[in-house]
Amino acid sequence: MKSFVARRFIPVVRLVVILSAVVIMLPLSAFCSPDMLVDSKEYGEKDFRKGCITDYKDLAKGDNIDWVWVKPGVTLADYGLAITTFENKTDDIRNSQVDDIKSVFKEILEKHKGDKGTLSARMCIYEVQKFSPGKAWIPFAGGNLMQAGLGVEMIVSNKGKAVAAFRHFAREGARLEDAAQEVASDIREYLSKH
């Protein structure tokens, strides 16, 4: 016959173990699903700028890329890339600047080569933030916020079928071409690793 203490202690221990397991499992489920653009604060803002991507539901946080989607089973590193279309969806820059930015992207992204052929890319600029030295005085963030910023979207296709989509914004230097170089380098790095 069990003692009074053992009869009381064993159910309490079981309850603590079960509750601990539940508490541990609940937060883990939140970390298992990727952060999606459509669930983000950015997407819900009234000044969210759309580019050439028509459906944002599959875009998730990427490695050093703001938002990305890659068709399951596709390895982007196996393919080269050719920019076929480059659009400006903003009214903030001149055509000559768009041409300079396009040449930066072509130079960096078209160096990416693969042995399975070439994917075509349709790109557009969805946001431009010009260099603003006045922002340098913002505490803790001014050094970054004063730099030129560029946001692009890119749809990557293989024989007319979309296999990847990117939405990325970055800041660098005083010229938009500097920001374009940063964005293009981030995308190229992602392409080579995935």
C-alpha positions as CSV (number, residue, x, y, z in Angstrom):
1,M,0.0,0.0,0.0
2,K,1.3,3.4,-1.0
3,S,1.9,6.1,1.5
4,F,-0.2,9.1,1.6
5,V,2.6,11.3,0.4
6,A,3.3,9.1,-2.6
7,R,-0.3,9.1,-3.6
8,R,-0.4,12.9,-3.6
9,F,3.1,13.5,-5.0
10,I,2.9,11.3,-8.2
11,P,-0.2,12.9,-9.8
12,V,1.3,16.3,-9.1
13,V,4.6,15.3,-10.8
14,R,2.7,13.9,-13.8
15,L,0.7,17.1,-14.1
16,V,3.8,19.3,-14.0
17,V,5.5,17.1,-16.6
18,I,2.5,17.3,-18.9
19,L,2.1,21.0,-18.5
20,S,5.8,21.6,-19.1
21,A,5.6,19.6,-22.4
22,V,2.7,21.6,-23.6
23,V,4.3,24.9,-22.7
24,I,7.5,23.9,-24.5
25,M,5.6,22.7,-27.6
26,L,3.4,25.8,-28.1
27,P,6.2,28.3,-28.7
28,L,8.1,25.9,-31.0
29,S,5.1,25.7,-33.3
30,A,5.3,29.5,-33.8
31,F,8.9,29.3,-34.9
32,C,8.3,26.4,-37.4
33,S,6.3,28.5,-39.8
34,P,8.1,31.2,-41.9
35,D,7.3,34.9,-41.6
36,M,5.1,35.7,-44.5
37,L,4.9,39.1,-46.2
38,V,1.0,39.2,-46.1
39,D,1.1,38.8,-42.4
40,S,3.7,41.5,-41.8
41,K,3.3,45.0,-40.6
42,E,4.9,46.2,-43.8
43,Y,2.1,44.7,-46.0
44,G,-0.6,46.1,-43.8
45,E,0.6,49.7,-43.9
46,K,-1.4,52.1,-46.0
47,D,1.7,53.2,-48.0
48,F,2.7,49.7,-49.0
49,R,4.1,50.1,-52.6
50,K,3.4,47.3,-55.1
51,G,5.7,46.5,-57.9
52,C,5.5,43.8,-60.6
53,I,4.5,40.9,-58.4
54,T,0.8,40.4,-58.5
55,D,0.3,37.9,-55.7
56,Y,2.3,38.3,-52.5
57,K,0.8,35.4,-50.5
58,D,3.8,33.0,-51.0
59,L,6.6,35.5,-50.2
60,A,8.4,34.7,-46.9
61,K,11.5,36.1,-45.1
62,G,14.7,35.0,-46.9
63,D,18.3,34.7,-46.0
64,N,19.5,38.3,-46.2
65,I,16.6,39.0,-48.6
66,D,13.5,40.8,-47.3
67,W,10.9,38.6,-49.0
68,V,11.3,35.6,-51.4
69,W,9.5,32.7,-52.8
70,V,11.1,29.8,-54.7
71,K,9.1,27.0,-56.3
72,P,9.7,23.8,-54.4
73,G,12.2,21.6,-56.1
74,V,13.9,24.4,-58.0
75,T,17.6,25.1,-57.2
76,L,18.3,28.6,-58.5
77,A,22.1,28.1,-58.2
78,D,21.9,25.6,-61.1
79,Y,20.7,28.3,-63.6
80,G,22.1,31.5,-65.1
81,L,20.0,34.6,-65.1
82,A,19.1,37.1,-67.9
83,I,17.1,40.3,-67.2
84,T,14.5,40.6,-69.9
85,T,12.4,43.4,-68.5
86,F,13.2,46.3,-66.2
87,E,10.5,48.8,-65.2
88,N,10.3,51.9,-63.0
89,K,7.1,51.9,-61.0
90,T,8.0,55.2,-59.2
91,D,7.9,58.8,-60.3
92,D,11.0,59.8,-58.3
93,I,13.8,59.2,-60.7
94,R,14.8,60.2,-64.3
95,N,15.0,57.7,-67.2
96,S,18.8,58.1,-67.3
97,Q,19.0,57.0,-63.6
98,V,16.8,54.0,-64.4
99,D,19.2,53.1,-67.2
100,D,22.2,53.3,-64.8
101,I,20.4,51.2,-62.2
102,K,19.4,48.7,-64.8
103,S,23.0,48.4,-65.9
104,V,24.1,47.8,-62.3
105,F,21.7,44.9,-62.0
106,K,22.6,43.4,-65.4
107,E,26.3,43.6,-64.6
108,I,25.9,41.9,-61.2
109,L,23.1,39.4,-61.7
110,E,24.0,38.2,-65.2
111,K,27.4,37.1,-63.9
112,H,25.4,34.3,-62.1
113,K,25.9,31.2,-64.3
114,G,24.6,27.7,-64.0
115,D,24.8,24.5,-66.0
116,K,21.1,23.9,-66.5
117,G,20.3,26.9,-68.7
118,T,19.2,30.4,-68.2
119,L,16.2,31.8,-66.3
120,S,14.6,35.1,-67.4
121,A,14.0,37.8,-64.9
122,R,11.4,40.6,-64.9
123,M,12.4,43.4,-62.6
124,C,10.9,46.6,-61.4
125,I,11.7,49.4,-59.0
126,Y,8.9,49.9,-56.5
127,E,10.6,52.3,-54.1
128,V,13.3,55.0,-54.2
129,Q,14.6,56.9,-51.3
130,K,17.2,59.5,-52.2
131,F,20.2,60.4,-50.1
132,S,19.2,62.7,-47.2
133,P,21.9,64.1,-45.0
134,G,19.3,65.7,-42.8
135,K,18.4,62.2,-41.5
136,A,21.9,61.8,-40.1
137,W,20.8,63.4,-36.9
138,I,18.2,60.7,-36.1
139,P,19.5,58.9,-32.9
140,F,21.0,55.4,-33.4
141,A,19.6,55.1,-37.0
142,G,20.5,58.3,-38.9
143,G,23.7,57.0,-40.4
144,N,21.7,54.3,-42.2
145,L,18.5,56.2,-42.9
146,M,20.3,59.0,-44.6
147,Q,21.8,56.7,-47.3
148,A,20.1,56.2,-50.6
149,G,17.6,53.3,-50.7
150,L,16.2,51.2,-53.5
151,G,13.4,48.6,-53.5
152,V,13.0,46.1,-56.3
153,E,10.8,43.2,-57.1
154,M,11.9,40.4,-59.5
155,I,10.0,37.5,-61.0
156,V,12.2,34.7,-62.2
157,S,10.8,32.5,-64.9
158,N,11.7,29.3,-66.7
159,K,10.1,28.9,-70.1
160,G,7.3,31.4,-69.1
161,K,6.5,29.7,-65.7
162,A,7.4,31.6,-62.5
163,V,9.9,29.7,-60.4
164,A,10.9,32.5,-57.9
165,A,9.9,35.9,-56.8
166,F,12.0,38.5,-54.8
167,R,11.1,41.7,-53.0
168,H,14.1,43.4,-51.5
169,F,15.0,46.9,-50.2
170,A,18.5,48.0,-49.2
171,R,20.4,51.2,-48.4
172,E,23.9,52.1,-49.4
173,G,25.9,55.2,-50.1
174,A,24.8,58.6,-51.5
175,R,23.8,57.5,-55.0
176,L,20.9,55.2,-56.1
177,E,23.5,53.2,-58.0
178,D,25.2,52.4,-54.7
179,A,21.9,51.1,-53.3
180,A,21.3,49.2,-56.5
181,Q,24.6,47.5,-56.2
182,E,23.8,46.5,-52.6
183,V,20.4,45.1,-53.6
184,A,21.8,43.2,-56.6
185,S,24.6,41.8,-54.5
186,D,22.2,40.5,-51.9
187,I,20.0,38.8,-54.6
188,R,23.0,37.3,-56.3
189,E,24.3,35.9,-53.0
190,Y,20.8,34.3,-52.5
191,L,20.8,32.9,-56.0
192,S,24.2,31.3,-55.5
193,K,23.2,29.6,-52.2
194,H,19.7,28.4,-53.1
